Amino acid sequence: MTNIHIPVSVLNLAPIREGQDAKQAIDAMVDLAQAVEDMGYKRYWIAEHHNTPTLVSSATSILIKHTLEHTKQIRVGSGGVMLPNHSPLVVAEQFGTMATIYPDRVDLGLGRAPGTDMMTASALRRSKNDPVFTFPSDVEALLTYLGPEEQQGYVRAYPGVGTNIPIYILGSSTDSAYLAASLGLPYVFASHFAPRFMEEAISIYRSRFQPSKYLDKPYMMVCLNVIAAETDKEAEFLSTTAQQFFLNVVRNSRMPLQPPVEDLDKVWNAMEKEAAASMSRLTFIGSKDTVREQLTRFQEKYDVNEIMVVSYIFEPQKQKRSYEIFKEIVDGRD
């Protein structure tokens, strides 16, 4: 029996929609968090991006704190903190402080990419060495800082010690799968924009997993795009916003999130279409029945433990409805 009745969560890059300013984008981020909390989603993660005028998710920990303040029980976390940009001690202090104010509600997802271009990465960096190579030791430092009193060295995170904030390793290639497996940590794959290595990464993580004090068996999460609506036709129309989002990445055109369009072929050329399609290949699009069938096929093949959903939909009410439909599917409601 295929298990589609699994926990579902939300990732938000906090995009600015056309016609919005940054404050309205942050307000929309909170509004969506409140809506998916009411629907019963497990967690709400906020990404980290820099020097991107169409995304407001640069100071991720501040947005997480803001979201925690305006919600009641949903877990809120980072998808992820990009460790090359941050000292592990500062991350432990920030997240330890949030976990002290909001106990058992904070997650810490960690990524090894800078989340930006190389010039901006250089401006963010805390050292001249390439911190991508220190990612494993930085993760271990964070596990220590947030762990029990008896594990601590001279330098400690106050508050942070003993909070045991759950740490998740994020990846968009196979590299992080090896690390998550060796440390016995949960693993989250970024199929929402980099589906190419997902299958291989899942296989590496599961086959090499070492049980740890954090997990006794692998916990595999996959982040993917979902555009659900009342009909297949409406969902296809709404999905043109997401396709334009990926086209934006391909062109580096820095446009705010665009309304849906009737004909994408008037917007992109064949090469751009192919590049955008390769990034968004793992997208469930359609009515409730269609998306249920897509999810069932996906789970028959991969049987993941949790799905984290991204929905780039221009109209906030349609976006909420998409999340609602997906939650009804995993809850087994017709």
Secondary structure, 3 states (H helix, E strand, C coil): CCCCCCCEEEEECCECECCCCHHHHHHHHHHHHHHHHHHCCCEEEECCCCCCCCECCCCHHHHHHHHHHCCCCCEEEEEEEEHHHCCHHHHHHHHHHHHHHCCCCEEEEEECCCCCCHHHHHHHCCCCCCHHHHHHHHHHHHHHHCCCHHHCCCCCCCCCCCCCCCEEEEECCCHHHHHHHHHCCCEEECCCCCHHHHHHHHHHHHHHCCCCCCCCCCCEEEEEEEEECCCHHHHHHHHHHHHHHHHHHHHCCCCCECCCCCCHHHCCCHHHHHHHHHHCCCEEEECHHHHHHHHHHHHHHHCCCEEEEECCCCCHHHHHHHHHHHHHHHCCCC
